[in-house]
Amino acid sequence: MTAARRHARRWGALLGALALTVTLGSASASASPSDRTDRTSRAEAARVDRVAVPDPQWFDCSSVFGERTECGTVQLPLDYDQPRKATTDVALLRLSVADPSRKIGTLFINPGGPGGSGVQIAASAAYFLSPALLERFDVVGVDPRGTNFSSNVKCFRHLGEQADALTGLNVAFPVGDAETGAYVASAKAFGSACSSAGAPLAGSMSTAEVARDMDVLRRMVGDKKLTYLGFSYGTYLGNVYANLFPDRVRAVVIDGVLDPLAWAGTPENASIPQTQRLKSGEGASKALDEVLARCAAAGPEFCLLAGLGDPATVYADIVASLKANPLVISDEFGEFVLTYPDLVGLLLGDLYQPDGSAWVDQDLTFVHSLIFPTDADLAGARAAFVTRYEALHGPATPKAPVAAGWPYDNAPEAFQSVLCTDGLNPARAEDWVPASAAADAAAPGFGPLWTWASSPCASSTWTIRDEDAYTGPFTRRTAAPVLVVGNYWDPATNYDGAVAAAALLPRSTLLTSDSWGHTAYGTSACVTDAVDAYLITGETPADGTVCTGDVQPFTEPLGGEEGPQSRRAAPARPLPPVVPPLPGAVPRS
């Protein structure tokens, strides 16, 4: 899901007293040792500073992406240790300020994924960034190497070969010996293909390489230091940049934060799958449990499930039924089957949204009505459910072949090449079987869903590596504070990740949000104004600040023309895939 479509558009100017021009410097020579800025290492500086400033040859792309947008492509070193050898094309989009005289600099932005499109989120900036930011910064989105409009990593010869190799991965998570065996086989095939046919690009897509790209592009736009806003996986990119180039940080915001030690791995936790270490499953399970508890407290006037009994018990009954017998749902286009893993994937998609509690309520109520039929009229709920389900799985009727040819979607390779190149993982895909069982005990359903996603990274089959990937430390003292934003009820990036990242970064400030959905920017004026003020002025919110999201579960009574089972229409929203492009931030579209 692009972060742009997940966050509410925020109109309304920030405080008029904001300074017209702000420059954040590093610590002065007279600063105490505890305030001194760490320096970029000589080796790292040599890698990036010897690369000539690239020329993107900007061209007007406003007819495609909207007014004041320019697009371009630059060639950057495939390996920064050999900058005069092979290169890779990296795509950019810039949304320019309307009045250059008020410009502070350039705001680089990343939506997460890994593999989300920086080009597309920058093109959408006017729909989710406040006018205060758009008036002061050019916004630049970069499609990380290997992804989207940049040169694509490709691990298979064609889509047929890709589909055959990855067919076992077409479940939210495997259940039973047959599905588990197929999943393990596809995970092995995936790792082997990317380590051979995907080379060399698949081995040059670590976050450190993208951070180096971003530092070269910072020089290209003329900024002495980096201003950056990253969501979800984009928080790891911001964290790596801050630790590689600590004296080049002007303002870095990371929202929806990954624990960097869990993502990269350490000798102590390397036997635990990367996507289990992050505890995303625990975050999603905690959010669902809280939704069900608040539903019970609100009662049937506010929550449909409460009218069926204790919501936690209702959910347990649904789970038990689907585990015993998947549900066959028919419509005018045919039949589809809803399994327990499918339901978990659908609920995770619900929880990604700030108003996800309403969707959880509606979806579970509808599924319950099919398993335990009643005479209630659920036509509206059924239509909404089927629409979302088919968006996850594809339409019930096959699409006609694409007349222009056979498109190759490299989203699986883009996601996996970053994940696997960045992090330590167990040796064999079979090791995910006991890991998944442990994850299921800690976070039923959600634990296996997140854990299995890193199985192609098994080190015996994903053998291609980046010798210059960054593994820490994550404790550099940056020239300016890093603003770390965490959301209590985030189902993808556990709030504990924000706490961990803030504890490691010496000059960081943790901004906490009691809000729902994935990431926090745009969920309240409290969070949005704090982030905007920091990016513009460099001033962080007070230590211990806790914001409250505008949307809270079950605060509005049910109602509508269709009777008590109706709920006011929820806004349109993106639909993540059944297996999320973790860690969470950006559903493929």
C-alpha positions as CSV (number, residue, x, y, z in Angstrom):
1,M,0.0,0.0,0.0
2,T,1.5,3.3,-0.7
3,A,1.7,5.4,2.4
4,A,0.1,8.2,0.3
5,R,-3.1,6.3,0.0
6,R,-3.1,5.2,3.6
7,H,-2.9,8.6,5.3
8,A,-5.7,11.2,5.4
9,R,-5.1,14.3,3.4
10,R,-4.3,17.1,5.7
11,W,-5.2,20.6,4.7
12,G,-4.7,23.6,7.0
13,A,-1.6,25.6,7.4
14,L,1.0,24.9,10.1
15,L,1.8,27.7,12.5
16,G,2.5,31.0,10.8
17,A,5.4,31.6,13.0
18,L,7.6,28.9,11.3
19,A,10.9,30.4,10.2
20,L,11.3,31.2,6.6
21,T,14.7,29.7,6.3
22,V,16.2,27.0,8.6
23,T,19.6,25.6,8.6
24,L,20.5,22.8,11.0
25,G,24.2,22.5,11.7
26,S,26.3,19.9,13.3
27,A,27.5,20.3,16.9
28,S,29.9,23.1,17.4
29,A,33.6,22.6,18.3
30,S,32.8,23.8,21.8
31,A,30.1,21.2,22.4
32,S,30.5,18.7,25.2
33,P,31.6,15.2,24.2
34,S,28.1,13.9,24.6
35,D,26.8,16.4,22.0
36,R,29.4,15.8,19.4
37,T,28.4,14.4,16.0
38,D,29.9,11.2,14.8
39,R,31.6,11.5,11.4
40,T,31.0,9.5,8.3
41,S,33.9,7.0,8.1
42,R,36.6,7.7,5.6
43,A,35.9,4.4,3.7
44,E,32.2,5.3,3.4
45,A,32.9,8.9,2.4
46,A,35.3,7.7,-0.3
47,R,32.7,5.3,-1.7
48,V,30.1,8.0,-2.3
49,D,32.0,11.3,-2.7
50,R,34.1,10.0,-5.6
51,V,31.0,9.4,-7.7
52,A,30.4,12.3,-10.0
53,V,27.2,14.2,-9.6
54,P,24.7,12.6,-12.0
55,D,22.6,14.4,-14.4
56,P,19.0,13.1,-14.3
57,Q,18.1,15.0,-17.5
58,W,14.8,16.1,-15.9
59,F,11.8,16.0,-18.2
60,D,8.2,17.3,-17.7
61,C,6.0,14.3,-16.7
62,S,3.1,16.4,-15.4
63,S,0.7,14.9,-18.0
64,V,1.2,11.5,-16.2
65,F,1.9,12.4,-12.6
66,G,0.3,15.9,-12.1
67,E,1.4,19.5,-12.2
68,R,4.9,20.5,-11.2
69,T,6.3,17.0,-11.6
70,E,9.6,16.2,-13.3
71,C,11.0,12.8,-14.0
72,G,14.5,11.6,-14.6
73,T,16.9,8.6,-14.5
74,V,20.4,8.4,-13.3
75,Q,23.1,5.8,-13.6
76,L,24.7,4.8,-10.3
77,P,27.4,2.3,-9.5
78,L,26.2,-1.3,-9.1
79,D,29.1,-1.7,-6.6
80,Y,30.4,1.5,-4.9
81,D,33.7,-0.2,-4.5
82,Q,34.0,-0.2,-8.3
83,P,32.3,3.0,-9.3
84,R,33.8,3.0,-12.8
85,K,32.4,-0.4,-13.7
86,A,28.8,-1.6,-14.0
87,T,26.0,0.8,-13.3
88,T,22.3,0.5,-12.7
89,D,19.5,2.9,-13.7
90,V,17.6,4.6,-10.9
91,A,14.3,6.5,-11.6
92,L,13.4,9.7,-9.8
93,L,10.4,12.0,-9.6
94,R,10.5,15.6,-8.3
95,L,7.5,17.6,-7.2
96,S,8.7,21.2,-7.1
97,V,7.6,23.9,-4.8
98,A,5.3,26.5,-6.3
99,D,7.4,29.4,-5.0
100,P,11.1,28.7,-5.1
101,S,11.9,31.7,-3.0
102,R,10.4,30.0,0.0
103,K,12.2,26.7,-0.5
104,I,14.2,25.2,2.3
105,G,15.5,22.2,0.4
106,T,14.5,18.8,-0.8
107,L,12.5,16.2,1.1
108,F,13.4,12.7,0.1
109,I,10.5,10.2,0.7
110,N,10.2,6.4,0.8
111,P,6.9,4.5,1.2
112,G,8.4,1.2,2.4
113,G,7.9,-2.3,1.1
114,P,10.7,-3.1,0.6
115,G,10.1,-2.4,-3.1
116,G,7.5,0.3,-2.8
117,S,7.7,3.1,-5.4
118,G,9.3,6.3,-4.3
119,V,8.3,7.8,-7.7
120,Q,4.6,7.1,-7.1
121,I,4.5,8.3,-3.5
122,A,6.2,11.5,-4.5
123,A,3.7,12.0,-7.3
124,S,0.9,11.6,-4.6
125,A,2.5,13.9,-2.1
126,A,-0.2,16.6,-2.5
127,Y,-2.7,14.1,-1.2
128,F,-1.1,13.3,2.1
129,L,1.6,15.8,2.9
130,S,0.5,19.1,4.5
131,P,0.6,22.3,2.5
132,A,3.2,23.6,5.0
133,L,5.7,21.0,3.8
134,L,4.8,21.3,0.1
135,E,5.4,25.1,0.3
136,R,8.9,24.6,1.7
137,F,10.4,21.6,0.0
138,D,10.7,20.0,-3.3
139,V,9.6,16.4,-2.8
140,V,11.8,13.7,-4.4
141,G,10.9,10.1,-4.6
142,V,13.4,7.5,-5.7
143,D,12.5,4.0,-7.0
144,P,15.2,1.9,-5.2
145,R,17.5,0.0,-7.4
146,G,16.0,-3.1,-8.8
147,T,12.4,-1.9,-8.4
148,N,9.5,-0.2,-10.3
149,F,10.7,2.3,-12.9
150,S,14.4,1.7,-12.1
151,S,16.3,-1.2,-13.7
152,N,14.4,-4.3,-12.6
153,V,15.8,-7.3,-10.9
154,K,14.6,-10.4,-12.6
155,C,15.1,-13.9,-11.3
156,F,13.2,-15.9,-14.0
157,R,13.2,-15.9,-17.8
158,H,9.5,-15.1,-18.1
159,L,6.3,-15.0,-16.2
160,G,5.5,-18.6,-16.8
161,E,8.7,-19.7,-15.2
162,Q,8.2,-17.3,-12.3
163,A,4.6,-18.6,-11.8
164,D,5.7,-22.2,-11.9
165,A,8.5,-21.7,-9.4
166,L,6.5,-19.6,-6.9
167,T,3.2,-21.5,-7.1
168,G,3.7,-22.9,-3.6
169,L,3.7,-19.4,-2.2
170,N,0.2,-18.6,-3.3
171,V,-1.3,-19.1,0.1
172,A,-1.3,-16.7,3.1
173,F,0.7,-19.3,5.0
174,P,0.8,-23.1,4.5
175,V,-1.3,-25.5,6.5
176,G,-0.8,-29.3,6.4
177,D,2.0,-31.4,4.9
178,A,1.1,-30.8,1.3
179,E,1.0,-27.0,1.4
180,T,4.0,-26.9,3.6
181,G,6.0,-29.1,1.3
182,A,5.0,-26.9,-1.7
183,Y,5.8,-23.7,0.1
184,V,9.3,-25.0,1.1
185,A,10.0,-26.1,-2.4
186,S,9.0,-22.8,-3.9
187,A,11.0,-20.9,-1.3
188,K,14.1,-22.9,-2.3
189,A,13.5,-22.4,-6.0
190,F,13.0,-18.6,-5.4
191,G,16.3,-18.3,-3.5
192,S,18.3,-20.4,-6.0
193,A,16.9,-18.4,-9.0
194,C,17.7,-15.0,-7.5
195,S,21.2,-16.2,-6.5
196,S,21.9,-17.2,-10.1
197,A,19.7,-15.6,-12.8
198,G,19.0,-12.6,-10.6
199,A,22.7,-11.8,-10.3
200,P,24.4,-9.4,-10.0
201,L,21.6,-6.9,-9.3
202,A,19.9,-9.1,-6.7
203,G,23.1,-9.0,-4.7
204,S,23.4,-5.3,-5.0
205,M,20.1,-4.3,-3.6
206,S,20.9,-4.0,0.1
207,T,19.5,-1.0,2.0
208,A,23.1,0.3,2.4
209,E,23.4,0.6,-1.4
210,V,20.2,2.5,-1.6
211,A,21.4,4.8,1.3
212,R,24.6,5.4,-0.7
213,D,22.4,6.2,-3.8
214,M,20.4,8.7,-1.7
215,D,23.6,10.4,-0.5
216,V,24.8,10.9,-4.1
217,L,21.3,12.2,-5.0
218,R,21.4,14.6,-2.0
219,R,24.5,16.2,-3.6
220,M,22.7,16.2,-7.0
221,V,19.9,18.4,-5.7
222,G,22.3,20.7,-4.0
223,D,21.5,20.0,-0.3
224,K,24.4,20.0,2.2
225,K,22.5,17.6,4.4
226,L,19.6,15.1,4.0
227,T,16.0,15.8,4.8
228,Y,14.0,12.5,4.8
229,L,10.6,11.0,5.6
230,G,10.4,7.2,5.5
231,F,7.5,4.9,6.3
232,S,7.6,1.2,7.3
233,Y,10.6,-0.4,5.6
234,G,11.6,3.1,4.7
235,T,12.4,3.6,8.3
236,Y,15.2,1.1,8.0
237,L,16.5,3.0,5.0
238,G,16.5,6.2,7.1
239,N,18.1,4.5,10.0
240,V,20.9,3.0,7.8
241,Y,21.5,6.4,6.2
242,A,21.7,8.1,9.6
243,N,24.3,5.6,10.8
244,L,26.3,5.5,7.6
245,F,26.3,9.3,7.2
246,P,25.6,10.7,10.7
247,D,27.1,14.2,10.0
248,R,25.0,14.6,6.9
249,V,21.6,14.4,8.6
250,R,19.5,17.6,8.5
251,A,16.2,16.0,9.5
252,V,15.2,12.4,9.4
253,V,11.7,11.1,10.3
254,I,11.0,7.4,10.5
255,D,7.4,6.4,11.0
256,G,6.2,2.8,11.5
257,V,9.6,1.6,12.6
258,L,11.5,-1.6,12.2
259,D,13.8,-2.8,15.0
260,P,17.1,-2.5,13.1
261,L,18.8,-5.3,15.1
262,A,15.8,-7.6,14.3
263,W,15.9,-6.7,10.6
264,A,19.6,-7.1,10.1
265,G,20.1,-9.9,12.6
266,T,22.9,-10.6,15.0
267,P,24.8,-13.8,15.8
268,E,22.5,-14.2,18.8
269,N,19.2,-14.1,16.8
270,A,20.4,-15.4,13.4
271,S,18.7,-18.8,14.0
272,I,15.3,-17.0,14.1
273,P,13.7,-16.1,10.8
274,Q,14.0,-12.4,10.0
275,T,10.3,-11.8,9.7
276,Q,9.7,-13.6,13.0
277,R,12.3,-11.5,14.8
278,L,10.4,-8.3,13.9
279,K,7.4,-9.4,16.0
280,S,4.9,-8.1,13.4
281,G,2.7,-11.0,14.1
282,E,2.5,-10.1,17.8
283,G,1.7,-6.5,16.8
284,A,-1.2,-7.6,14.5
285,S,-2.5,-10.1,17.1
286,K,-2.4,-7.4,19.8
287,A,-4.4,-5.0,17.5
288,L,-7.1,-7.6,16.7
289,D,-7.5,-8.6,20.3
290,E,-7.9,-4.9,21.3
291,V,-10.5,-4.4,18.5
292,L,-12.5,-7.4,19.8
293,A,-12.2,-6.2,23.4
294,R,-13.4,-2.7,22.5
295,C,-16.3,-4.1,20.4
296,A,-17.4,-6.0,23.5
297,A,-17.2,-2.9,25.7
298,A,-19.0,-0.7,23.1
299,G,-21.9,-3.2,22.8
300,P,-24.3,-4.0,19.9
301,E,-25.3,-0.4,19.3
302,F,-21.8,0.3,18.1
303,C,-20.4,-3.1,17.0
304,L,-22.1,-5.8,15.0
305,L,-20.2,-8.6,16.5
306,A,-21.3,-7.7,20.0
307,G,-24.8,-8.5,18.9
308,L,-23.7,-12.1,18.2
309,G,-22.2,-12.7,21.6
310,D,-18.7,-12.1,23.1
311,P,-16.7,-10.9,20.1
312,A,-13.6,-12.9,21.1
313,T,-15.7,-16.1,21.3
314,V,-17.4,-15.3,18.0
315,Y,-14.0,-15.0,16.4
316,A,-12.8,-18.2,18.0
317,D,-15.9,-20.0,16.6
318,I,-15.2,-18.7,13.1
319,V,-11.6,-19.8,13.3
320,A,-12.5,-23.3,14.6
321,S,-15.1,-23.7,11.8
322,L,-12.7,-22.6,9.0
323,K,-9.9,-24.8,10.3
324,A,-12.3,-27.7,10.1
325,N,-13.9,-26.8,6.8
326,P,-13.1,-24.0,4.4
327,L,-16.1,-21.9,3.4
328,V,-17.3,-22.0,-0.2
329,I,-18.8,-18.7,-1.2
330,S,-20.8,-18.4,-4.4
331,D,-21.8,-15.4,-6.5
332,E,-23.0,-14.8,-10.0
333,F,-19.4,-15.2,-11.3
334,G,-18.7,-18.5,-9.7
335,E,-17.3,-19.9,-6.5
336,F,-14.3,-19.1,-4.3
337,V,-13.1,-20.7,-1.1
338,L,-12.3,-18.9,2.1
339,T,-9.7,-20.7,4.3
340,Y,-8.5,-19.8,7.7
341,P,-5.2,-18.4,6.4
342,D,-7.2,-16.3,3.8
343,L,-9.3,-14.8,6.7
344,V,-6.1,-13.9,8.6
345,G,-4.7,-12.2,5.5
346,L,-8.0,-10.3,5.0
347,L,-8.0,-9.2,8.6
348,L,-4.5,-8.0,8.4
349,G,-5.5,-5.9,5.4
350,D,-8.3,-4.5,7.5
351,L,-6.0,-3.6,10.4
352,Y,-3.7,-1.7,8.1
353,Q,-6.4,1.0,7.9
354,P,-7.0,3.8,10.5
355,D,-10.7,2.7,10.4
356,G,-9.8,-1.0,10.3
357,S,-12.0,-1.9,13.3
358,A,-15.1,-1.2,11.3
359,W,-13.9,-3.5,8.5
360,V,-12.9,-6.2,11.0
361,D,-16.4,-6.0,12.5
362,Q,-18.1,-6.1,9.1
363,D,-16.0,-8.9,7.6
364,L,-16.2,-11.2,10.7
365,T,-20.0,-10.6,10.9
366,F,-20.5,-11.5,7.3
367,V,-18.3,-14.7,7.5
368,H,-20.1,-15.7,10.7
369,S,-23.5,-15.3,9.0
370,L,-22.4,-17.7,6.2
371,I,-21.1,-20.3,8.7
372,F,-24.1,-19.8,11.1
373,P,-26.9,-18.6,8.8
374,T,-29.5,-16.2,9.9
375,D,-32.4,-14.4,8.2
376,A,-30.6,-11.0,8.4
377,D,-30.2,-9.1,5.2
378,L,-26.5,-8.8,4.6
379,A,-26.5,-8.0,0.9
380,G,-24.4,-4.8,1.4
381,A,-21.9,-6.5,3.7
382,R,-21.6,-9.4,1.3
383,A,-21.0,-7.2,-1.7
384,A,-18.2,-5.3,0.1
385,F,-16.6,-8.5,1.3
386,V,-16.6,-10.2,-2.1
387,T,-15.2,-7.1,-3.8
388,R,-12.3,-7.0,-1.3
389,Y,-11.7,-10.7,-1.4
390,E,-11.6,-10.8,-5.2
391,A,-9.2,-7.8,-5.2
392,L,-6.9,-10.0,-3.1
393,H,-7.2,-13.2,-5.1
394,G,-8.1,-12.0,-8.5
395,P,-11.5,-12.0,-10.2
396,A,-13.6,-15.1,-10.3
397,T,-13.5,-15.0,-14.1
398,P,-10.1,-14.9,-15.8
399,K,-8.9,-11.8,-17.5
400,A,-8.2,-11.7,-21.2
401,P,-4.5,-11.8,-22.3
402,V,-2.8,-8.4,-22.4
403,A,-2.8,-7.4,-26.1
404,A,0.5,-5.5,-25.8
405,G,2.4,-8.6,-24.7
406,W,3.2,-10.5,-21.5
407,P,4.0,-8.2,-18.6
408,Y,6.5,-9.4,-16.1
409,D,5.8,-8.4,-12.5
410,N,9.0,-8.3,-10.5
411,A,7.4,-7.3,-7.2
412,P,8.2,-10.7,-5.6
413,E,11.9,-10.4,-6.6
414,A,12.1,-6.7,-5.6
415,F,10.8,-7.4,-2.1
416,Q,12.8,-10.5,-1.5
417,S,16.1,-9.2,-2.9
418,V,16.2,-6.4,-0.3
419,L,14.9,-8.6,2.6
420,C,17.3,-11.5,1.9
421,T,20.3,-9.4,1.1
422,D,19.9,-7.3,4.3
423,G,19.3,-9.9,6.9
424,L,20.7,-13.0,8.6
425,N,18.4,-16.1,8.4
426,P,18.4,-19.8,9.2
427,A,20.1,-22.2,6.7
428,R,17.2,-24.2,5.3
429,A,13.6,-23.4,4.3
430,E,12.5,-26.4,6.4
431,D,13.7,-24.4,9.4
432,W,10.6,-22.2,9.0
433,V,8.3,-25.1,9.9
434,P,9.2,-25.1,13.7
435,A,9.6,-21.3,13.6
436,S,6.1,-20.9,12.2
437,A,4.7,-23.2,15.0
438,A,6.4,-21.0,17.6
439,A,5.1,-17.8,15.9
440,D,1.6,-19.3,15.9
441,A,1.8,-19.9,19.6
442,A,2.8,-16.3,20.2
443,A,0.5,-14.7,17.7
444,P,-2.2,-17.1,16.3
445,G,-2.5,-16.9,12.5
446,F,-0.6,-13.6,12.2
447,G,2.6,-15.1,13.4
448,P,2.9,-17.8,10.7
449,L,1.7,-15.3,8.0
450,W,4.6,-12.9,8.7
451,T,7.2,-15.6,9.6
452,W,6.9,-17.6,6.3
453,A,7.5,-14.5,4.1
454,S,11.3,-14.7,4.7
455,S,11.6,-18.4,3.9
456,P,13.2,-17.8,0.5
457,C,16.0,-16.1,2.4
458,A,17.3,-19.5,3.8
459,S,21.0,-19.1,3.6
460,S,21.7,-22.4,1.9
461,T,19.6,-21.4,-1.2
462,W,19.7,-17.6,-1.1
463,T,23.5,-17.5,-1.5
464,I,24.0,-14.2,-3.2
465,R,25.2,-11.5,-0.7
466,D,26.3,-7.9,-0.7
467,E,29.6,-7.7,1.1
468,D,28.9,-4.0,1.8
469,A,25.5,-4.5,3.4
470,Y,25.1,-2.6,6.6
471,T,24.8,-4.6,9.8
472,G,25.4,-1.9,12.5
473,P,26.0,-0.4,14.8
474,F,22.8,1.6,14.9
475,T,24.1,4.0,17.6
476,R,25.7,6.8,15.7
477,R,25.3,10.3,17.1
478,T,23.7,12.3,14.2
479,A,24.2,16.0,13.4
480,A,20.5,16.6,14.1
481,P,18.0,14.4,16.1
482,V,16.2,11.7,14.4
483,L,12.4,11.8,15.0
484,V,11.1,8.2,15.6
485,V,7.3,7.7,15.3
486,G,5.6,4.6,16.7
487,N,2.0,3.6,16.8
488,Y,0.6,1.4,19.6
489,W,-1.7,-0.6,17.3
490,D,0.4,-1.0,14.2
491,P,-0.2,-4.5,12.7
492,A,2.9,-4.5,10.6
493,T,5.7,-2.6,12.4
494,N,5.4,-3.5,16.1
495,Y,5.5,-0.4,18.4
496,D,8.4,-2.1,20.2
497,G,10.5,-1.5,17.0
498,A,10.1,2.2,17.5
499,V,11.1,1.9,21.1
500,A,14.2,-0.2,20.2
501,A,15.3,2.2,17.4
502,A,14.9,5.3,19.6
503,A,16.9,3.6,22.4
504,L,19.8,2.9,20.1
505,L,20.0,6.3,18.4
506,P,21.6,8.7,21.0
507,R,20.0,12.0,19.9
508,S,16.6,10.7,18.8
509,T,13.2,11.6,20.0
510,L,10.3,9.1,20.3
511,L,6.9,10.4,19.3
512,T,4.2,7.9,20.3
513,S,0.7,7.6,18.7
514,D,-2.3,5.9,20.2
515,S,-3.7,5.3,16.8
516,W,-4.8,2.6,14.4
517,G,-3.6,1.3,11.1
518,H,0.0,1.1,9.7
519,T,2.1,4.2,10.4
520,A,0.9,7.3,12.1
521,Y,1.4,10.4,9.9
522,G,-1.9,11.8,8.9
523,T,-3.9,10.0,11.7
524,S,-4.1,13.1,13.9
525,A,-3.1,16.8,13.9
526,C,-0.9,16.0,16.9
527,V,1.4,13.6,14.9
528,T,1.2,15.5,11.6
529,D,2.0,18.9,13.0
530,A,4.8,17.5,15.1
531,V,6.4,15.8,12.1
532,D,5.9,18.9,9.9
533,A,7.3,21.3,12.5
534,Y,10.4,19.1,12.9
535,L,11.0,18.8,9.2
536,I,10.7,22.6,8.7
537,T,12.4,23.9,11.9
538,G,14.3,21.0,13.3
539,E,12.5,21.2,16.6
540,T,11.4,17.9,18.0
541,P,8.3,17.4,20.2
542,A,8.7,17.2,23.9
543,D,10.0,13.9,25.3
544,G,7.2,11.5,26.2
545,T,4.6,13.1,23.8
546,V,1.7,10.7,23.1
547,C,-0.8,11.6,20.4
548,T,-4.3,10.1,20.0
549,G,-5.6,9.1,16.6
550,D,-8.7,10.9,15.3
551,V,-10.3,7.5,14.4
552,Q,-11.0,5.2,17.4
553,P,-12.9,1.9,17.4
554,F,-16.6,1.9,17.8
555,T,-17.3,5.5,18.8
556,E,-20.1,6.0,16.3
557,P,-23.4,4.1,16.6
558,L,-24.5,1.8,13.9
559,G,-27.3,2.8,11.5
560,G,-28.3,3.2,8.0
561,E,-31.2,2.6,5.7
562,E,-30.6,-1.2,5.4
563,G,-31.3,-1.9,9.1
564,P,-29.3,-2.8,12.1
565,Q,-26.7,-4.8,10.1
566,S,-25.7,-1.8,8.2
567,R,-22.8,0.5,9.0
568,R,-22.1,3.9,7.5
569,A,-20.0,3.4,4.3
570,A,-16.3,3.4,5.0
571,P,-14.0,5.3,2.7
572,A,-12.4,3.6,-0.2
573,R,-9.1,2.0,0.7
574,P,-6.2,0.0,-0.8
575,L,-6.2,-3.7,-0.6
576,P,-3.0,-5.5,0.4
577,P,-2.2,-8.9,-1.0
578,V,-3.0,-12.0,1.1
579,V,0.7,-12.4,1.9
580,P,1.7,-8.8,2.8
581,P,4.8,-7.2,1.3
582,L,6.3,-7.0,4.7
583,P,7.1,-5.5,6.7
584,G,4.1,-3.9,5.9
585,A,4.1,-0.7,4.5
586,V,3.2,-0.8,0.9
587,P,0.8,-3.2,-0.7
588,R,1.6,-4.0,-4.3
589,S,-0.8,-2.4,-6.8
